[in-house]
Amino acid sequence: MIDIHHPHDSLFKYIFSNVENFKTFLKHFIPDIYKNLDLNSVKLLNTEKQAENKKKFFLDLAFECKLDNLNSQIYVVFEHKSYPDKLVPIQIMYYCASVWEQDLREKKDYTPIIPIVFYHGKQKWNIPKNLQEHFKNFPLKDYMIDFNYYLIDLSRLDDNYILKNIHDNLCLMATIYTMKNIFDDIKKLKPVVKELIIAHNQDCTYIILNYTVAITKKPEVIESMILETGGKEEMMLLTDKWKLEGLQEGLKKGYIKSILNLINLKFQPNPEELQTIENKLSSFEDEQKFEEVLRIVATADSFEEVKNKIL
């Protein structure tokens, strides 16, 4: 299910957290890395572990792997952006420093880290890839530390290249093509919708079309596109899932409203504190989690206790 509040991040993490999708991506877009990896050693890491107290510095994805024929561990870290973000270099540097600090505590050599930024926004990417570029007019910049990252800018890719060259992984191809064109005429997505329907890849079809609707707010155009490509069965399945998710979203809103009302009634927190709680609740999807929070609020003796258990 796509998080309607963060649809870009949601789709990116859903697709690229799959190790096979990640390896296929490297194969087509950064072959130098792909050719040097022991592909059987690639595994997904928990990026939150390195930034527990500074959530804004979390990176989207990180993978641990070894170099082929060498007993050497490296990290490949992935950060997704749908707009130029000046925070990117700081995010990556903070993550690297956190990993290396942990290496020191464990008396290990520093782990090599390869940072990759995946960008698919409408604006031109204008964030320097080299740290010293931030200080172009500084006369002593050559004496400063340096740092860079590898940029994948989808706007620089040709549509035909994506459609014709990534057929060893249809879902990955459809995701990259969709994210590249999501801010343009959505009818451009018809070729990938048709291929997904022909392949009967229902899970991927659903997640991509759900993402498209979340961004464009045009479900009727998507429905028409599916029917035009012969996907009557897929359209019925998709409509049923959208109805179900609509019910789930309504249930979620009801839980959040009940929890906030109960907190207000018992503790009268200031608006900023209440907003913090609401933001946290919005990240929950599991009905049991909401029930647990309701019990916490109902039995808590103070708002501080609620915050400690929920945040």
C-alpha positions, -999 to 999 in steps of 0.1 A, spaced: 0 0 0 13 35 -9 15 60 19 -6 88 5 13 114 26 47 103 12 40 85 -21 74 91 -38 94 77 -8 68 49 -3 72 36 -39 109 40 -39 114 21 -7 89 -6 -17 107 -14 -50 143 -7 -41 144 -25 -7 141 -57 -28 177 -69 -31 171 -83 -66 157 -50 -78 187 -32 -63 212 -55 -81 194 -51 -114 194 -13 -110 232 -13 -104 237 -36 -134 220 -12 -158 229 22 -143 262 18 -124 279 -13 -139 313 -6 -124 298 -12 -89 278 -42 -101 308 -60 -117 329 -57 -86 303 -70 -61 299 -105 -47 262 -105 -57 253 -133 -32 265 -112 -3 241 -82 -8 217 -76 20 195 -47 32 205 -27 63 185 -8 88 195 29 82 177 41 113 202 23 135 229 49 127 207 79 134 185 71 163 184 106 177 185 126 144 157 112 123 160 139 96 194 125 87 181 90 80 189 77 45 163 59 26 181 26 20 215 10 27 230 -23 15 259 -43 29 279 -63 4 314 -77 -2 337 -72 -32 340 -101 -55 370 -124 -46 379 -102 -16 369 -105 20 361 -68 22 328 -54 33 313 -22 18 281 -2 21 261 12 -8 237 38 5 207 51 -15 189 84 -10 158 93 -31 147 128 -39 118 143 -58 131 179 -55 166 194 -51 174 192 -14 204 211 1 203 187 31 215 158 10 253 162 15 247 166 53 225 136 54 251 114 37 280 128 57 261 123 90 253 87 80 289 80 71 302 95 103 277 74 123 288 42 106 325 50 111 319 59 148 304 25 153 334 9 135 357 26 160 337 13 189 339 -22 175 376 -18 168 371 -23 131 386 -6 100 364 21 85 338 6 62 339 20 26 306 37 18 294 45 -17 265 71 -16 240 72 -45 213 99 -49 183 89 -70 165 120 -84 133 123 -105 120 158 -99 108 185 -124 135 210 -114 171 208 -125 193 192 -99 214 221 -87 230 206 -55 268 203 -60 280 167 -61 313 178 -47 315 194 -13 342 219 -24 318 233 -51 298 248 -22 329 271 -16 338 281 -51 351 315 -42 368 305 -10 406 309 -17 416 281 7 391 255 -4 418 231 -15 428 226 21 393 217 32 378 182 34 361 169 3 332 147 -3 310 136 -33 281 113 -42 270 96 -74 238 111 -89 212 92 -109 191 119 -125 161 103 -143 154 135 -163 187 128 -182 176 94 -193 158 86 -225 124 70 -222 133 45 -250 164 34 -231 143 26 -200 116 7 -220 140 -13 -242 169 -21 -219 155 -31 -185 134 -61 -196 151 -85 -172 131 -69 -145 97 -56 -157 86 -42 -123 118 -22 -119 116 -9 -155 79 2 -149 88 19 -116 117 39 -131 97 49 -162 68 59 -140 88 80 -116 106 97 -145 73 107 -162 50 112 -132 50 150 -135 43 149 -172 12 137 -192 3 105 -174 -9 90 -207 28 85 -214 25 57 -188 3 36 -212 32 15 -225 43 2 -191 7 -3 -180 1 -25 -210 32 -45 -204 24 -51 -167 -12 -62 -177 1 -86 -204 25 -101 -179 -3 -104 -153 20 -88 -127 -9 -77 -105 11 -67 -74 34 -44 -94 6 -31 -115 -14 -22 -84 15 -5 -65 25 16 -95 -10 27 -104 -18 34 -68 13 57 -67 2 74 -99 -33 81 -85 -18 94 -53 3 119 -72 -20 129 -100 -54 127 -83 -68 114 -116 -82 79 -110 -106 82 -139 -77 87 -164 -59 56 -149 -91 36 -151 -96 46 -188 -59 37 -196 -63 2 -180 -95 -5 -199 -79 7 -232 -50 -18 -228 -74 -47 -222 -71 -49 -185 -107 -54 -175 -98 -80 -148 -71 -58 -135 -95 -28 -134 -119 -48 -113 -92 -59 -89 -78 -24 -86 -112 -8 -80 -119 -34 -52 -85 -26 -36 -91 11 -38 -125 7 -21 -109 -14 6 -81 11 12 -107 39 13 -124 21 42 -90 15 59 -80 52 55 -114 62 70 -108 38 99 -73 52 104 -86 88 105 -112 77 131 -86 62 153 -64 93 152 -93 116 160 -103 94 190 -67 93 204 -62 130 200 -95 138 216 -87 116 245 -53 132 250 -68 166 249 -95 157 274 -70 142 299 -38 163 296 -46 195 276 -11 196 258 -1 226 238 -8 225 200 28 218 190 30 187 213 -4 175 200 8 179 164 39 158 172 17 130 184 -6 133 153 24 131 130 35 99 147 0 84 146 -2 91 108 28 68 102 9 38 117 -11 14 95 -18 -15 118 -52 -15 135 -37 -33 165 -11 -5 169 -39 21 172 -57 -1 198 -24 -3 217 -20 35 217 -56 40 229 -48 17 259 -16 37 266 -35 70 266 -64 57 286 -41 43 314 -14 70 314 -10 93 344 7 121 325 13 134 290 50 127 295 42 91 299 22 91 267 51 107 248 77 83 261 56 53 251 44 65 217 73 87 202 
